[in-house]
Amino acid sequence: MIDLFETKPRLSERGQQMHGLIGELYPICRSITGNGVRRTLDIIGRNIPLTRHEVPTGTRVFDWTVPKEWNIEEAWVENSRGERIIDFRNNNLHVLNYSTPVNKTVNLAELKQHLHSLPDHPDWIPYRTSYYKENWGFCLSHNQLQSLPEDNYRVVIDASLTDGALSYGECLIPGETEEEVLFSCHICHPSLCNDNLSGIALMVQLARLLRGKTLRYSYRFLFIPGTIGSITWLARNEAQAARIKHGLVVVCVGDEGPFTYKKSRQGNAVIDRAVQHILGQEGGHFELIDFYPYGYDERQYCSPGFDLPVGSLSRSSHGCYPEYHTSADNLELVKPHSLAESLAIYLQVVDLLENNSTYINQNPKCEPQLGKRGLYRAVGATAHHAFDEMALLWVLNLSDGKHSLLDIAERAGTPFGKIKAAANALIEAGLLSHE
C-alpha cells in the first residue's frame, strides 16, 4: 500500500507554489485556440512532462468541427479627443473573446450594441465570449458604461481568425496497469483565477507528487480547452477512453467556498463513493450534486456513448459564486491555504483509489487472538498507529473477498485511512491476504 498524505507544512508550501503558478499564468489572454493556450502549455511543460497536440482547423470531431484559430494583438475604444477609454492592455477581459477584427468609428448608440456590463456588480468587468458566432464587442464596468457621453468613438480590435489548430497537452504517469485515473481541466479562460487557473495549478502539483511513485493505476492529466477540447480528445482516443476507470474534472479549487462534488452520470461509481466518503469524514459542510448535463467537461466524458465514471470536484460550484466570470475572479479571490486544502482532498482521493483492494481473512472462524500478535488494546492511543480496535474488527469481519476497503469504511463509518492502516497491520500479522 502507498501513502500519499502530506504534512501541513508541506501542504502550506505547495499552496504557495500553486498560487505562484496562478500568478504567472494570470496575465495571459487565452481562448479555445491560439497562442495564449500555447504559452500556457509552455509554462505547464516547464513544471511537468507534457505531450503537446495540435489539431488542425476543420478537423471533424464527432458532430463538431475544430474552429478557426483566434489570436489578438491589441484592442481599444477611443473617444473623439483621442483618449482610450477601454484598452485591452489594461485587462484582457475588456474584449469579447473571439471577437472578429474591426476598425471603424461609431456613435454611442451603435457602440452600446457591442458593450457588455454587469448592472448587479457595477465595478466589475464581465467575461464574455462569441466562439461559434462571429461578432465583436467590449466588456466594461457598468459604472463606466453609464458614464459614456454622446460622442463618436473609434473601435479597433487587431485580431485574426485564420486556419490554424487547437492545442492541448497531456501528461501520462504510468502505473502497474493500463487502467487509468483521469484528471482534466480547462485552459481556455483568460485572466480568471478560480475558474480555472486554480485547476491548472492543482493538477500540475498533483502530477509532480505522483511522478516517481509506484502506482497501481496509470494517471492521465489533460489540459484542454473547454468543451471542444474534451470532444476532440475523446474523438481521437475513442478506444483508449475505455481504460478510464475513475476520473475528476478539476475546477474552481482556489476560493474559500465549501467543497462541492458533482457526481458522474453513473451516480454510484467508485469515484462518486470515494469523494463523498472523504468529504463526509472531513466533518465540514460540503455540497453533493447529482449529475446534470451542463457545466464543465464532465458532461462530455459522461455522454451516453462513453458514460465514463468522471465527476467534478470543486470548492464553489459552477456559476454559484458572485465573482464567477468577472474581473473579481482575481489573485485576491484564490488563497494559498484553500489551494492546499483542495490538494489534500485530491491526495486523499488518489490514496483511496490506489489502496481500495479486497482482502480475505485468513482466520475467518471467530475472531483471531489479537493480543498475542501485539494488536489488542495497543492501537488506539499511541503515536505509532493510525487505527483503532474497531477498525481492526471491521476489516477482519468484512474481509470475505466480497467487500473492498471502501465498502468497509462506508459500513463502519470510519475514515478510509484508518481502515487502510488496520488492513496493513493485519497483513503484517499474517491475518489478511489479497483476494
VOPAGU-2260 file (C-alpha; in pm, 1 decimal, decimal comma):
REM VOPAGU-2260
SITE   aa  ch    i         X         Y         Z
SITE  MET   A    0       0,0       0,0       0,0
SITE  ILE   A    1     121,3     350,1     -79,2
SITE  ASP   A    2      67,5     656,8     137,0
SITE  LEU   A    3      11,1     992,3     -34,2
SITE  PHE   A    4     -56,8    1217,4     262,1
SITE  GLU   A    5     145,2    1535,5     308,3
SITE  THR   A    6     230,2    1714,4     632,6
SITE  LYS   A    7      64,0    2051,2     698,6
SITE  PRO   A    8     391,5    2246,1     649,8
SITE  ARG   A    9     449,0    2073,8     315,7
SITE  LEU   A   10      89,3    2136,0     208,3
SITE  SER   A   11     125,1    2502,0     304,0
SITE  GLU   A   12     439,3    2525,2      91,6
SITE  ARG   A   13     260,7    2361,5    -200,9
SITE  GLY   A   14     -28,8    2605,2    -161,1
SITE  GLN   A   15     217,0    2892,5    -203,9
SITE  GLN   A   16     368,1    2722,6    -509,4
SITE  MET   A   17      26,6    2679,0    -668,4
SITE  HIS   A   18     -60,7    3042,1    -600,8
SITE  GLY   A   19     269,0    3144,6    -758,1
SITE  LEU   A   20     191,5    2945,5   -1073,8
SITE  ILE   A   21    -152,2    3109,8   -1093,1
SITE  GLY   A   22      18,6    3448,4   -1071,7
SITE  GLU   A   23     248,7    3355,5   -1360,5
SITE  LEU   A   24     -43,1    3242,7   -1578,8
SITE  TYR   A   25    -280,6    3524,0   -1483,8
SITE  PRO   A   26    -173,2    3792,9   -1738,4
SITE  ILE   A   27    -205,1    3564,6   -2042,5
SITE  CYS   A   28    -502,1    3612,9   -2274,8
SITE  ARG   A   29    -630,8    3263,1   -2351,7
SITE  SER   A   30    -914,8    3129,9   -2560,9
SITE  ILE   A   31   -1014,9    2791,4   -2701,8
SITE  THR   A   32    -735,8    2822,2   -2958,9
SITE  GLY   A   33    -435,8    3041,9   -3019,5
SITE  ASN   A   34    -101,0    3149,4   -2887,8
SITE  GLY   A   35    -229,3    3219,3   -2537,6
SITE  VAL   A   36    -307,1    2849,9   -2499,5
SITE  ARG   A   37      38,5    2760,9   -2631,9
SITE  ARG   A   38     209,4    2998,7   -2388,2
SITE  THR   A   39      10,5    2838,8   -2108,5
SITE  LEU   A   40     117,3    2489,5   -2218,6
SITE  ASP   A   41     478,8    2611,5   -2235,6
SITE  ILE   A   42     462,6    2710,9   -1868,5
SITE  ILE   A   43     292,1    2385,8   -1766,5
SITE  GLY   A   44     557,5    2194,5   -1961,2
SITE  ARG   A   45     833,1    2357,8   -1758,7
SITE  ASN   A   46     677,9    2203,5   -1447,5
SITE  ILE   A   47     579,9    1853,5   -1562,5
SITE  PRO   A   48     646,4    1640,4   -1872,8
SITE  LEU   A   49     382,7    1732,8   -2129,3
SITE  THR   A   50     292,2    1583,1   -2464,7
SITE  ARG   A   51     159,4    1857,8   -2692,7
SITE  HIS   A   52    -101,5    1812,0   -2964,9
SITE  GLU   A   53    -208,7    2044,1   -3247,0
SITE  VAL   A   54    -535,3    1950,7   -3418,8
SITE  PRO   A   55    -590,1    2140,7   -3747,3
SITE  THR   A   56    -880,9    2375,5   -3810,1
SITE  GLY   A   57   -1160,9    2195,3   -3989,7
SITE  THR   A   58   -1097,4    1856,1   -3829,3
SITE  ARG   A   59   -1425,8    1674,4   -3765,4
SITE  VAL   A   60   -1463,8    1558,9   -3406,8
SITE  PHE   A   61   -1794,8    1376,4   -3378,4
SITE  ASP   A   62   -2065,9    1639,0   -3450,1
SITE  TRP   A   63   -1824,3    1930,4   -3409,6
SITE  THR   A   64   -1551,0    2088,1   -3618,6
SITE  VAL   A   65   -1227,1    2233,4   -3482,5
SITE  PRO   A   66   -1277,6    2609,9   -3528,0
SITE  LYS   A   67   -1051,3    2871,2   -3675,1
SITE  GLU   A   68    -764,5    2983,9   -3457,2
SITE  TRP   A   69    -806,9    3319,3   -3281,7
SITE  ASN   A   70    -523,2    3549,3   -3186,1
SITE  ILE   A   71    -531,1    3909,4   -3068,2
SITE  GLU   A   72    -262,2    4177,6   -3058,2
SITE  GLU   A   73    -445,6    4477,8   -2916,6
SITE  ALA   A   74    -785,4    4640,7   -2891,6
SITE  TRP   A   75    -927,9    4969,3   -2770,0
SITE  VAL   A   76   -1214,4    5218,6   -2779,4
SITE  GLU   A   77   -1112,6    5581,5   -2828,6
SITE  ASN   A   78   -1323,5    5895,9   -2788,3
SITE  SER   A   79   -1318,0    6193,7   -3023,9
SITE  ARG   A   80   -1033,4    6353,1   -2823,4
SITE  GLY   A   81    -810,7    6051,2   -2890,3
SITE  GLU   A   82    -838,0    5920,1   -2533,1
SITE  ARG   A   83    -852,9    5542,2   -2493,4
SITE  ILE   A   84   -1144,7    5479,0   -2263,1
SITE  ILE   A   85   -1129,1    5096,4   -2294,0
SITE  ASP   A   86    -794,9    4925,4   -2351,1
SITE  PHE   A   87    -726,5    4552,1   -2382,8
SITE  ARG   A   88    -375,3    4611,8   -2243,2
SITE  ASN   A   89    -525,1    4709,2   -1907,3
SITE  ASN   A   90    -738,3    4395,6   -1873,3
SITE  ASN   A   91    -781,4    4120,9   -2130,7
SITE  LEU   A   92   -1143,4    4069,5   -2022,1
SITE  HIS   A   93   -1221,9    4401,3   -2191,2
SITE  VAL   A   94   -1254,7    4227,3   -2529,2
SITE  LEU   A   95   -1534,5    3989,0   -2619,7
SITE  ASN   A   96   -1334,2    3668,6   -2654,4
SITE  TYR   A   97   -1307,7    3554,1   -3016,8
SITE  SER   A   98   -1403,8    3897,5   -3149,5
SITE  THR   A   99   -1363,6    3946,3   -3522,1
SITE  PRO   A  100   -1128,7    4224,5   -3641,3
SITE  VAL   A  101   -1279,0    4572,1   -3651,6
SITE  ASN   A  102   -1152,1    4923,7   -3719,3
SITE  LYS   A  103   -1420,4    5188,0   -3756,5
SITE  THR   A  104   -1589,1    5489,4   -3600,0
SITE  VAL   A  105   -1935,4    5451,9   -3448,1
SITE  ASN   A  106   -2176,0    5667,7   -3248,3
SITE  LEU   A  107   -2271,1    5586,0   -2889,3
SITE  ALA   A  108   -2592,6    5404,9   -2982,5
SITE  GLU   A  109   -2412,6    5164,6   -3215,8
SITE  LEU   A  110   -2125,5    5118,3   -2970,7
SITE  LYS   A  111   -2364,9    5019,8   -2692,2
SITE  GLN   A  112   -2492,9    4732,5   -2907,2
SITE  HIS   A  113   -2146,6    4580,5   -2866,3
SITE  LEU   A  114   -2083,9    4657,7   -2498,9
SITE  HIS   A  115   -2133,1    4416,9   -2206,9
SITE  SER   A  116   -2154,0    4505,4   -1837,7
SITE  LEU   A  117   -2287,5    4377,4   -1504,2
SITE  PRO   A  118   -2555,2    4602,6   -1352,8
SITE  ASP   A  119   -2560,5    4391,3   -1033,5
SITE  HIS   A  120   -2185,5    4436,8    -985,4
SITE  PRO   A  121   -2123,0    4779,3   -1137,0
SITE  ASP   A  122   -1747,3    4789,5   -1065,1
SITE  TRP   A  123   -1663,9    4453,7   -1222,1
SITE  ILE   A  124   -1582,2    4366,8   -1583,8
SITE  PRO   A  125   -1767,9    4060,1   -1717,3
SITE  TYR   A  126   -1608,5    3777,8   -1917,6
SITE  ARG   A  127   -1799,9    3711,6   -2239,9
SITE  THR   A  128   -1729,4    3500,0   -2549,1
SITE  SER   A  129   -1854,5    3451,4   -2902,8
SITE  TYR   A  130   -1676,6    3133,3   -3012,6
SITE  TYR   A  131   -1911,4    2995,6   -3274,9
SITE  LYS   A  132   -2091,6    3309,9   -3393,6
SITE  GLU   A  133   -1881,1    3581,6   -3549,7
SITE  ASN   A  134   -1921,4    3906,8   -3360,7
SITE  TRP   A  135   -1715,2    4175,3   -3195,4
SITE  GLY   A  136   -1750,7    4355,6   -2867,5
SITE  PHE   A  137   -1605,8    4501,6   -2549,5
SITE  CYS   A  138   -1670,8    4441,9   -2180,0
SITE  LEU   A  139   -1652,6    4715,5   -1917,9
SITE  SER   A  140   -1781,6    4805,2   -1575,2
SITE  HIS   A  141   -2142,0    4915,1   -1561,2
SITE  ASN   A  142   -2038,6    5239,5   -1393,8
SITE  GLN   A  143   -1816,2    5321,2   -1688,8
SITE  LEU   A  144   -2090,0    5227,9   -1935,9
SITE  GLN   A  145   -2333,7    5459,3   -1761,2
SITE  SER   A  146   -2086,2    5746,7   -1775,8
SITE  LEU   A  147   -2020,4    5733,6   -2152,4
SITE  PRO   A  148   -2125,8    6063,0   -2317,6
SITE  GLU   A  149   -2270,0    6108,7   -2663,1
SITE  ASP   A  150   -1970,5    6108,6   -2896,8
SITE  ASN   A  151   -1815,7    5940,4   -3196,6
SITE  TYR   A  152   -1593,7    5650,5   -3091,3
SITE  ARG   A  153   -1320,3    5475,8   -3279,3
SITE  VAL   A  154   -1319,3    5099,8   -3213,3
SITE  VAL   A  155   -1016,9    4886,7   -3300,3
SITE  ILE   A  156    -972,9    4513,5   -3248,1
SITE  ASP   A  157    -648,6    4391,5   -3400,2
SITE  ALA   A  158    -730,1    4020,3   -3405,4
SITE  SER   A  159    -720,0    3734,2   -3654,0
SITE  LEU   A  160    -942,8    3435,2   -3722,8
SITE  THR   A  161    -748,3    3203,3   -3951,1
SITE  ASP   A  162    -691,1    2839,6   -4028,9
SITE  GLY   A  163    -462,4    2708,5   -3755,7
SITE  ALA   A  164    -500,7    2446,9   -3484,9
SITE  LEU   A  165    -649,0    2359,3   -3149,4
SITE  SER   A  166    -377,1    2297,1   -2890,2
SITE  TYR   A  167    -389,0    2074,2   -2584,7
SITE  GLY   A  168    -147,0    1891,8   -2359,0
SITE  GLU   A  169    -143,4    1568,8   -2163,5
SITE  CYS   A  170      81,6    1411,9   -1906,0
SITE  LEU   A  171      65,7    1034,9   -1856,0
SITE  ILE   A  172     219,3     884,2   -1543,3
SITE  PRO   A  173     232,2     505,9   -1598,1
SITE  GLY   A  174     131,2     265,7   -1325,4
SITE  GLU   A  175     139,4    -110,8   -1286,0
SITE  THR   A  176    -171,6    -147,5   -1504,7
SITE  GLU   A  177    -306,4      30,7   -1810,6
SITE  GLU   A  178    -625,5     116,3   -1623,7
SITE  GLU   A  179    -635,6     491,5   -1585,0
SITE  VAL   A  180    -742,3     765,1   -1348,8
SITE  LEU   A  181    -822,9    1083,0   -1542,3
SITE  PHE   A  182    -775,0    1438,0   -1419,5
SITE  SER   A  183    -897,1    1702,4   -1662,5
SITE  CYS   A  184    -903,5    2082,1   -1651,5
SITE  HIS   A  185    -984,0    2358,9   -1898,1
SITE  ILE   A  186    -712,3    2602,8   -2001,8
SITE  CYS   A  187    -914,2    2836,4   -2225,2
SITE  HIS   A  188   -1014,8    3112,6   -1984,0
SITE  PRO   A  189    -815,2    3437,9   -1985,2
SITE  SER   A  190    -738,9    3626,0   -1659,9
SITE  LEU   A  191    -972,2    3428,6   -1433,0
SITE  CYS   A  192    -803,7    3269,5   -1132,2
SITE  ASN   A  193   -1051,0    3037,2    -964,7
SITE  ASP   A  194   -1211,9    2942,7   -1295,8
SITE  ASN   A  195    -980,1    2794,0   -1385,6
SITE  LEU   A  196    -613,6    2873,6   -1325,6
SITE  SER   A  197    -662,7    2707,8    -987,0
SITE  GLY   A  198    -744,4    2378,8   -1159,0
SITE  ILE   A  199    -432,5    2400,7   -1373,9
SITE  ALA   A  200    -213,3    2473,5   -1071,0
SITE  LEU   A  201    -357,5    2187,1    -865,2
SITE  MET   A  202    -317,5    1935,3   -1147,1
SITE  VAL   A  203      44,5    2040,9   -1201,1
SITE  GLN   A  204     117,8    1995,8    -831,1
SITE  LEU   A  205     -62,7    1662,4    -816,1
SITE  ALA   A  206     126,8    1530,4   -1119,1
SITE  ARG   A  207     455,9    1636,4    -961,5
SITE  LEU   A  208     367,7    1447,7    -643,6
SITE  LEU   A  209     271,8    1127,1    -827,1
SITE  ARG   A  210     574,5    1112,6   -1054,5
SITE  GLY   A  211     829,1     856,2    -943,6
SITE  LYS   A  212     588,4     668,4    -715,3
SITE  THR   A  213     493,9     304,5    -759,1
SITE  LEU   A  214     130,5     329,5    -862,2
SITE  ARG   A  215    -144,0      76,9    -922,0
SITE  TYR   A  216    -321,3     290,3   -1183,4
SITE  SER   A  217    -184,7     499,6   -1465,9
SITE  TYR   A  218    -270,4     868,9   -1430,5
SITE  ARG   A  219    -364,5    1088,9   -1725,3
SITE  PHE   A  220    -366,7    1466,5   -1682,0
SITE  LEU   A  221    -546,2    1654,1   -1961,4
SITE  PHE   A  222    -500,1    2029,2   -2010,9
SITE  ILE   A  223    -761,8    2116,0   -2271,1
SITE  PRO   A  224    -983,9    2397,5   -2399,3
SITE  GLY   A  225   -1333,7    2367,1   -2251,2
SITE  THR   A  226   -1593,5    2160,6   -2440,5
SITE  ILE   A  227   -1422,3    2144,8   -2779,6
SITE  GLY   A  228   -1104,1    2015,2   -2613,5
SITE  SER   A  229   -1265,9    1718,4   -2438,9
SITE  ILE   A  230   -1471,5    1641,4   -2750,1
SITE  THR   A  231   -1153,8    1647,5   -2957,3
SITE  TRP   A  232    -961,9    1425,1   -2713,5
SITE  LEU   A  233   -1245,5    1171,9   -2698,2
SITE  ALA   A  234   -1279,7    1166,8   -3077,5
SITE  ARG   A  235    -906,3    1100,0   -3114,6
SITE  ASN   A  236    -891,5     844,1   -2831,8
SITE  GLU   A  237   -1225,1     667,8   -2851,9
SITE  ALA   A  238   -1092,0     314,5   -2796,9
SITE  GLN   A  239    -843,6     422,9   -2530,6
SITE  ALA   A  240   -1113,4     601,3   -2329,3
SITE  ALA   A  241   -1238,3     264,2   -2205,7
SITE  ARG   A  242    -925,7     240,2   -1989,3
SITE  ILE   A  243   -1053,0     524,5   -1769,3
SITE  LYS   A  244   -1185,9     363,4   -1451,2
SITE  HIS   A  245   -1210,0     678,0   -1238,1
SITE  GLY   A  246   -1191,6    1048,1   -1320,7
SITE  LEU   A  247   -1235,7    1402,6   -1194,5
SITE  VAL   A  248   -1276,2    1736,3   -1369,1
SITE  VAL   A  249   -1065,8    1980,5   -1167,2
SITE  VAL   A  250   -1225,3    2325,5   -1144,4
SITE  CYS   A  251   -1265,8    2618,2    -905,2
SITE  VAL   A  252   -1042,3    2478,5    -629,0
SITE  GLY   A  253    -883,9    2801,8    -502,5
SITE  ASP   A  254   -1158,4    3002,7    -334,3
SITE  GLU   A  255   -1281,1    2971,5      25,4
SITE  GLY   A  256   -1618,8    2816,5     -54,9
SITE  PRO   A  257   -1722,6    2474,4      74,6
SITE  PHE   A  258   -1622,2    2168,8    -123,6
SITE  THR   A  259   -1873,0    2066,6    -389,7
SITE  TYR   A  260   -1890,1    1732,6    -565,6
SITE  LYS   A  261   -2092,8    1675,7    -880,1
SITE  LYS   A  262   -2147,0    1304,8    -932,3
SITE  SER   A  263   -2075,8    1118,0   -1251,5
SITE  ARG   A  264   -2367,7    1016,9   -1472,5
SITE  GLN   A  265   -2345,0     668,4   -1319,8
SITE  GLY   A  266   -2415,7     822,9    -980,7
SITE  ASN   A  267   -2270,4     544,2    -766,3
SITE  ALA   A  268   -1935,5     479,3    -930,2
SITE  VAL   A  269   -1635,8     417,1    -706,2
SITE  ILE   A  270   -1516,3     774,5    -766,4
SITE  ASP   A  271   -1856,0     908,1    -653,0
SITE  ARG   A  272   -1847,3     698,6    -336,4
SITE  ALA   A  273   -1480,8     778,9    -271,7
SITE  VAL   A  274   -1522,0    1156,2    -285,4
SITE  GLN   A  275   -1845,1    1150,0     -84,8
SITE  HIS   A  276   -1681,4     932,0     183,5
SITE  ILE   A  277   -1374,5    1156,6     210,9
SITE  LEU   A  278   -1572,8    1479,8     228,6
SITE  GLY   A  279   -1812,9    1328,3     478,1
SITE  GLN   A  280   -1531,3    1214,8     705,4
SITE  GLU   A  281   -1367,9    1559,1     693,0
SITE  GLY   A  282   -1651,1    1685,4     911,0
SITE  GLY   A  283   -1708,5    2019,0     740,4
SITE  HIS   A  284   -2001,4    2134,2     528,9
SITE  PHE   A  285   -1995,4    2019,2     167,7
SITE  GLU   A  286   -2236,2    2013,9    -124,6
SITE  LEU   A  287   -2328,2    1698,7    -313,4
SITE  ILE   A  288   -2486,0    1747,2    -656,7
SITE  ASP   A  289   -2639,3    1482,6    -880,8
SITE  PHE   A  290   -2517,6    1476,1   -1239,3
SITE  TYR   A  291   -2682,6    1712,9   -1483,5
SITE  PRO   A  292   -2579,5    1763,0   -1849,4
SITE  TYR   A  293   -2436,3    2112,7   -1816,9
SITE  GLY   A  294   -2127,2    2261,7   -1657,4
SITE  TYR   A  295   -1774,2    2161,1   -1747,5
SITE  ASP   A  296   -1617,8    1875,4   -1942,0
SITE  GLU   A  297   -1768,4    1604,1   -1722,2
SITE  ARG   A  298   -2073,3    1628,0   -1948,4
SITE  GLN   A  299   -1862,3    1511,1   -2243,9
SITE  TYR   A  300   -1691,5    1227,3   -2055,3
SITE  CYS   A  301   -2034,5    1125,7   -1919,3
SITE  SER   A  302   -2215,8    1145,8   -2254,3
SITE  PRO   A  303   -2412,5     823,1   -2315,6
SITE  GLY   A  304   -2174,1     693,0   -2581,3
SITE  PHE   A  305   -1890,2     692,5   -2326,2
SITE  ASP   A  306   -2057,7     705,3   -1981,6
SITE  LEU   A  307   -1722,1     727,4   -1808,4
SITE  PRO   A  308   -1710,4     740,8   -1425,6
SITE  VAL   A  309   -1599,0    1104,8   -1416,5
SITE  GLY   A  310   -1725,8    1353,0   -1159,1
SITE  SER   A  311   -1626,5    1710,4   -1081,7
SITE  LEU   A  312   -1469,3    1815,5    -751,1
SITE  SER   A  313   -1456,3    2188,2    -679,7
SITE  ARG   A  314   -1498,4    2433,9    -398,9
SITE  SER   A  315   -1761,1    2690,2    -502,1
SITE  SER   A  316   -1971,1    2541,8    -776,6
SITE  HIS   A  317   -2000,3    2638,1   -1143,1
SITE  GLY   A  318   -2168,4    2978,6   -1168,9
SITE  CYS   A  319   -2261,5    2986,0    -799,7
SITE  TYR   A  320   -2021,0    3245,6    -660,6
SITE  PRO   A  321   -2053,9    3618,1    -731,7
SITE  GLU   A  322   -1708,3    3660,8    -883,9
SITE  TYR   A  323   -1765,6    3385,6   -1144,3
SITE  HIS   A  324   -1673,4    3501,4   -1496,5
SITE  THR   A  325   -1583,3    3852,6   -1385,3
SITE  SER   A  326   -1272,9    4059,2   -1319,5
SITE  ALA   A  327   -1327,1    3992,0    -947,3
SITE  ASP   A  328   -1208,5    3633,5   -1007,0
SITE  ASN   A  329    -856,3    3758,7    -949,0
SITE  LEU   A  330    -546,1    3678,7    -746,3
SITE  GLU   A  331    -714,0    3800,8    -429,3
SITE  LEU   A  332   -1001,0    3554,3    -461,2
SITE  VAL   A  333    -778,2    3244,4    -463,4
SITE  LYS   A  334    -595,8    3168,6    -139,7
SITE  PRO   A  335    -284,5    2955,2     -86,8
SITE  HIS   A  336    -446,7    2781,2     211,7
SITE  SER   A  337    -758,1    2699,4       5,8
SITE  LEU   A  338    -542,0    2554,1    -270,8
SITE  ALA   A  339    -354,4    2347,9     -11,0
SITE  GLU   A  340    -680,9    2216,4     136,4
SITE  SER   A  341    -802,8    2121,4    -210,3
SITE  LEU   A  342    -478,5    1941,6    -287,3
SITE  ALA   A  343    -508,3    1748,9      40,4
SITE  ILE   A  344    -856,2    1625,3     -60,3
SITE  TYR   A  345    -736,7    1523,4    -405,6
SITE  LEU   A  346    -445,4    1334,9    -248,9
SITE  GLN   A  347    -690,0    1151,0     -25,0
SITE  VAL   A  348    -893,0    1054,4    -331,7
SITE  VAL   A  349    -584,5     915,1    -504,8
SITE  ASP   A  350    -477,6     737,1    -185,9
SITE  LEU   A  351    -819,1     572,1    -160,6
SITE  LEU   A  352    -827,3     464,5    -525,1
SITE  GLU   A  353    -476,0     322,8    -502,2
SITE  ASN   A  354    -544,9     124,8    -184,8
SITE  ASN   A  355    -904,2      17,3    -232,3
SITE  SER   A  356    -840,1    -355,3    -253,4
SITE  THR   A  357   -1040,6    -659,1    -149,2
SITE  TYR   A  358    -889,4    -899,8     106,1
SITE  ILE   A  359    -950,8   -1243,2     257,9
SITE  ASN   A  360    -947,9   -1303,7     634,0
SITE  GLN   A  361    -702,2   -1588,4     696,1
SITE  ASN   A  362    -866,6   -1673,7    1028,1
SITE  PRO   A  363   -1237,8   -1643,0     942,9
SITE  LYS   A  364   -1381,5   -1874,0    1209,3
SITE  CYS   A  365   -1434,4   -1644,5    1506,8
SITE  GLU   A  366   -1207,3   -1354,7    1594,9
SITE  PRO   A  367    -833,6   -1425,8    1597,1
SITE  GLN   A  368    -649,3   -1357,8    1919,2
SITE  LEU   A  369    -513,2   -1010,0    1861,5
SITE  GLY   A  370    -327,0    -981,7    2191,3
SITE  LYS   A  371     -63,9   -1241,5    2109,2
SITE  ARG   A  372       3,8   -1054,6    1786,9
SITE  GLY   A  373      51,5    -725,1    1966,0
SITE  LEU   A  374    -266,0    -574,9    1819,4
SITE  TYR   A  375    -515,7    -588,7    2107,1
SITE  ARG   A  376    -562,5    -269,6    2309,5
SITE  ALA   A  377    -232,0    -140,6    2182,2
SITE  VAL   A  378    -355,7      63,6    1896,2
SITE  GLY   A  379    -595,1     341,0    1995,5
SITE  ALA   A  380    -391,2     593,3    2185,1
SITE  THR   A  381     -36,0     551,2    2063,1
SITE  ALA   A  382     151,7     776,1    1827,4
SITE  HIS   A  383     262,1     477,1    1617,8
SITE  HIS   A  384     -75,7     362,7    1487,2
SITE  ALA   A  385    -342,0     542,7    1287,2
SITE  PHE   A  386    -620,3     291,2    1354,1
SITE  ASP   A  387    -822,0     154,8    1646,9
SITE  GLU   A  388    -965,4    -175,8    1762,7
SITE  MET   A  389   -1295,0    -123,5    1585,5
SITE  ALA   A  390   -1117,1     -65,1    1254,6
SITE  LEU   A  391    -933,0    -395,4    1302,7
SITE  LEU   A  392   -1253,3    -578,9    1384,7
SITE  TRP   A  393   -1444,2    -429,0    1091,9
SITE  VAL   A  394   -1168,5    -523,3     847,7
SITE  LEU   A  395   -1148,7    -877,8     984,0
SITE  ASN   A  396   -1525,3    -924,1     973,8
SITE  LEU   A  397   -1586,0    -792,3     622,9
SITE  SER   A  398   -1269,9    -921,5     452,3
SITE  ASP   A  399   -1452,2   -1211,8     290,0
SITE  GLY   A  400   -1347,2   -1148,7     -68,9
SITE  LYS   A  401   -1670,1    -958,4    -134,4
SITE  HIS   A  402   -1605,5    -624,5      35,0
SITE  SER   A  403   -1341,6    -368,9     -63,5
SITE  LEU   A  404   -1178,3    -143,5     191,2
SITE  LEU   A  405   -1407,9     137,5      73,6
SITE  ASP   A  406   -1708,7     -87,9     137,9
SITE  ILE   A  407   -1576,8    -147,8     489,3
SITE  ALA   A  408   -1505,3     220,6     554,8
SITE  GLU   A  409   -1857,3     314,9     445,3
SITE  ARG   A  410   -2019,1      39,7     651,7
SITE  ALA   A  411   -1810,1     123,2     959,2
SITE  GLY   A  412   -1848,6     499,9     924,0
SITE  THR   A  413   -1471,5     521,7     966,8
SITE  PRO   A  414   -1218,1     724,6     767,0
SITE  PHE   A  415   -1063,7     521,8     487,4
SITE  GLY   A  416    -714,9     599,1     621,9
SITE  LYS   A  417    -792,3     417,0     945,9
SITE  ILE   A  418    -932,2     116,8     761,0
SITE  LYS   A  419    -627,1     108,6     534,4
SITE  ALA   A  420    -389,4     127,3     831,4
SITE  ALA   A  421    -576,7    -152,9    1007,9
SITE  ALA   A  422    -557,8    -368,6     694,0
SITE  ASN   A  423    -182,9    -303,7     675,5
SITE  ALA   A  424    -137,3    -417,4    1035,2
SITE  LEU   A  425    -340,3    -731,5     973,1
SITE  ILE   A  426    -140,8    -811,7     660,6
SITE  GLU   A  427     182,0    -778,5     857,9
SITE  ALA   A  428      39,4   -1010,4    1123,5
SITE  GLY   A  429     -47,5   -1272,6     859,1
SITE  LEU   A  430    -422,9   -1239,2     918,2
SITE  LEU   A  431    -513,2   -1089,7     582,4
SITE  SER   A  432    -423,2   -1165,9     223,2
SITE  HIS   A  433    -525,0   -1035,6    -118,5
SITE  GLU   A  434    -831,3   -1189,0    -276,7
